[in-house]
Amino acid sequence: MTRVYNKIQQRYSYKSIITACLSCVTPPLECPNKNITFWLYTRANEHSPHQLLADDNNSITEAPWVTDAPIKILIHGYTGHRDFSPNTEIRPAYMKCCDYNVISVDYNNIALEPCYLESARNTELVGKCTAQLIDNLIKIHGFKMQRFHVIGFSLGAQTAGYMANYLINGRLSRITAKSGCDHARAPIYYAESIITDVGFYATKCFSWITYMIGWCELINSSDEILFGEYVSLEVTGFYFFPTNFESPFAKGLNHRNTRDLLSQEFNKYDNGI
């Protein structure tokens, strides 16, 4: 928290900080809310999104839905909006790979700098209103819960958690929440995982240090999984994967597999094959 306010102080004078903080708001937990909007993107309207209104049936029925396709809900974090990370990385990747429905949640008006504390509190409201939209799509318009996949980064991850608490018509089958990792790289990695032919392969491990030492490759030699968009929903535990220093970041099969392949080649050589 101190680090957040130190950054704010570097960009604003104390007078401007006080003035800005006086304008920070925490609206009541009432939905729909004018500060929270929902925008549907498909390949048919990638550059002209359709606004969805939870309390307006016409906005739902007239939307250019891709019938029976998955619905990806993207939620930004502090200071973000529908054309800010993670939308700018992940939405184009989905448009490129698949004929999906992508909903970008925009709550920029209640996530403004320097109002971090209020923005964090407002994630409950965003989660509640997003849950209301999903419940209406299911109850009134016949959508299936298993079609929804919620993806939240930074404060968007907290929002996704609140959504689960407010949903009435079932439980989400999948939530992808990224909080506390590199805020810039995380959505880039995830976007690449959607379209890569190489893949991010992760090794199961109980700590970062033991992973870096190399012990986990010995202990969990068979626990390597494909991570990101196509991760198995049955996987549990902590997993770590290496990346390249620049794009493309996916390295494919990890070093253990490479060493295994080299070992097999050396064995062939030793056996005179």
HULINQUI-V606632 format. One record per pair of residues at least 24 apart in sequence whose C-alpha atoms are under 10 Angstrom apart, sorted by the first residue. I is the first residue (numbers start at 0). J is the second residue. If there is no record, write none. Layout:
i=[I/I]
j=[J/J]
//
This chain:
i=[0/0/3/3/4/4/4/6/7/7/7/7/8/10/11/15/16/16/16/17/19/19/19/19/20/20/20/20/20/20/21/22/22/22/23/23/23/23/23/23/23/23/23/23/23/24/24/24/24/24/24/24/24/24/24/25/25/25/25/25/25/25/25/25/25/25/26/26/26/26/26/27/27/28/28/28/28/28/28/29/29/29/29/30/30/30/30/30/30/30/30/30/31/31/31/31/31/31/31/32/32/32/32/33/33/34/34/34/34/34/34/34/34/35/35/35/35/35/35/35/35/35/35/35/36/36/36/36/36/36/36/36/36/36/36/37/37/37/37/37/37/37/37/37/37/37/37/38/38/38/38/38/38/38/38/38/39/39/39/39/39/39/39/39/39/39/40/40/40/40/40/40/40/40/40/40/40/40/40/41/41/41/41/41/41/41/41/41/41/41/42/42/42/42/42/42/42/42/42/43/43/45/45/45/45/48/48/48/49/50/50/51/51/52/52/53/53/53/53/53/53/53/53/53/54/54/54/55/56/56/56/56/59/59/59/59/59/60/60/63/64/64/64/65/65/65/65/66/66/66/66/67/67/67/67/67/68/68/68/68/68/68/68/69/69/69/69/69/69/69/69/69/69/69/70/70/70/70/70/70/70/70/70/70/70/70/71/71/71/71/71/71/71/71/71/71/71/72/72/72/72/72/72/72/72/72/72/72/72/72/73/73/73/73/73/73/73/73/73/73/73/73/73/73/74/74/74/74/74/74/74/74/74/74/74/74/74/74/74/74/74/74/74/74/75/75/75/75/75/75/75/75/75/75/75/75/75/75/76/76/76/76/76/76/76/76/76/76/76/76/76/76/76/76/76/77/77/77/77/77/77/77/77/77/77/77/77/77/77/77/77/78/78/78/78/78/78/78/78/78/78/78/78/79/79/79/79/79/79/79/79/79/79/79/80/80/80/80/80/80/80/81/81/81/83/84/84/84/84/84/84/85/85/85/85/85/85/85/85/85/85/85/85/85/86/86/86/86/87/87/87/88/88/88/88/88/88/88/89/89/89/89/89/89/89/89/89/90/91/92/92/92/92/92/92/92/92/93/93/93/95/95/96/96/96/97/97/100/100/101/101/102/103/104/104/104/110/115/118/119/119/119/119/119/120/120/120/121/121/121/122/122/122/122/122/122/122/122/122/123/123/123/123/123/123/123/123/124/124/124/124/125/125/125/125/125/125/126/126/126/126/126/126/126/126/126/126/126/126/127/127/127/127/127/127/127/127/128/128/128/128/129/129/129/129/129/129/129/130/130/130/130/130/130/130/130/130/130/131/131/131/131/131/132/133/133/133/133/133/133/134/134/134/134/134/135/135/136/137/137/137/138/138/143/143/144/144/144/144/144/144/145/145/145/145/145/146/146/146/147/147/147/147/148/148/148/148/149/149/149/149/150/150/150/150/150/151/151/151/151/151/152/152/152/152/152/152/152/152/153/153/153/153/153/153/153/154/154/172/173/175/175/184/187/187/187/188/188/188/188/188/188/188/188/189/189/189/190/190/191/191/191/191/191/191/192/192/192/192/192/192/192/192/193/193/193/194/195/195/195/195/196/196/197/197/197/197/197/197/197/198/198/198/198/198/198/198/198/198/198/198/199/199/199/199/199/199/199/199/199/199/199/199/199/199/199/199/199/200/200/200/200/200/200/200/200/200/200/200/200/200/200/200/201/201/201/201/201/201/201/201/201/201/201/201/202/202/202/202/202/202/202/202/203/203/203/203/203/203/203/204/204/204/204/205/205/205/205/206/206/206/207/207/207/210/210/210/211/211/213/215/216/216/216/216/217/220/220/223/223/223/223/224/225/225]
j=[115/116/113/115/113/114/115/113/112/113/114/115/113/113/113/113/112/113/114/113/111/112/113/114/111/112/113/114/115/117/114/111/113/114/108/109/110/111/112/113/114/115/116/117/118/108/109/110/111/114/116/117/118/120/121/109/110/114/116/117/118/119/120/121/122/124/109/117/120/121/124/121/124/121/123/124/125/127/128/124/125/127/128/54/124/125/127/128/129/130/131/132/124/125/127/128/129/131/132/106/124/125/128/106/108/105/106/107/108/109/110/124/125/104/105/106/107/108/109/124/125/126/128/129/80/81/102/103/104/105/106/107/125/128/129/72/73/74/81/102/103/104/105/106/128/129/132/62/72/73/81/101/102/103/104/105/63/64/70/71/72/100/101/102/103/104/64/65/70/71/90/91/93/94/99/100/101/102/103/65/70/90/93/94/97/98/99/100/101/102/91/93/94/95/97/98/99/100/101/94/98/90/91/94/101/101/102/103/102/102/103/102/132/132/135/128/129/130/131/132/133/134/135/136/131/132/135/135/135/136/139/140/132/135/136/139/140/136/140/100/99/100/101/98/99/100/101/98/99/100/142/99/100/142/143/146/97/98/99/100/101/146/147/97/98/99/100/101/143/144/145/146/147/148/99/100/101/102/142/143/144/145/146/147/148/149/99/100/101/102/103/146/147/148/149/150/174/100/101/102/103/104/129/147/148/149/150/151/159/174/101/102/103/104/105/148/149/150/151/152/155/156/159/175/102/103/104/105/106/125/126/129/149/150/151/152/153/154/155/156/157/158/159/176/103/104/105/106/107/110/150/151/152/153/154/155/156/158/105/106/107/110/118/119/122/151/152/153/154/155/156/157/158/178/182/106/107/109/110/111/112/113/114/115/118/119/122/152/153/154/155/106/107/108/109/110/111/112/113/114/115/118/154/104/105/106/107/108/109/110/111/112/154/155/104/105/106/107/108/110/111/105/106/107/107/152/182/183/185/186/187/150/151/152/153/155/182/183/184/185/186/187/189/190/150/152/186/190/186/187/190/185/186/187/188/189/190/191/150/186/187/188/189/190/191/192/193/190/190/187/189/190/191/192/193/194/195/190/193/194/193/194/193/194/195/193/194/146/147/147/148/149/150/129/151/155/154/154/154/153/154/155/157/158/154/157/158/154/157/158/154/155/156/157/158/159/160/161/162/157/158/159/160/161/162/164/165/158/161/162/165/155/157/158/159/161/162/155/156/157/158/159/160/161/162/163/164/165/166/158/159/161/162/163/164/165/166/161/162/165/166/158/159/161/162/163/165/166/158/159/161/162/163/164/165/166/167/168/162/165/166/167/168/166/162/166/167/168/169/171/165/166/167/168/169/167/168/168/167/168/169/167/168/168/169/168/169/170/171/172/173/169/170/171/172/173/171/172/173/171/172/173/174/172/173/174/175/173/174/175/176/174/175/176/177/186/175/176/177/178/186/176/177/178/179/180/182/185/186/177/178/179/180/181/182/185/178/179/232/232/227/228/248/246/247/248/226/227/228/242/246/247/248/249/226/227/228/227/228/227/228/246/247/248/249/225/226/227/228/229/230/248/249/227/228/229/228/247/248/249/251/249/251/225/247/248/249/250/251/252/224/225/226/227/228/229/248/249/250/251/252/224/225/226/227/228/229/230/239/240/241/242/248/249/250/251/252/253/224/225/226/227/230/238/239/240/241/242/249/250/251/252/253/225/226/227/230/237/238/239/240/241/251/252/253/226/237/238/239/240/241/253/255/234/235/236/237/238/239/240/236/237/238/239/236/237/238/239/237/238/239/237/238/239/238/239/240/239/241/255/239/253/254/255/256/255/255/256/252/253/255/256/252/251/252]
//
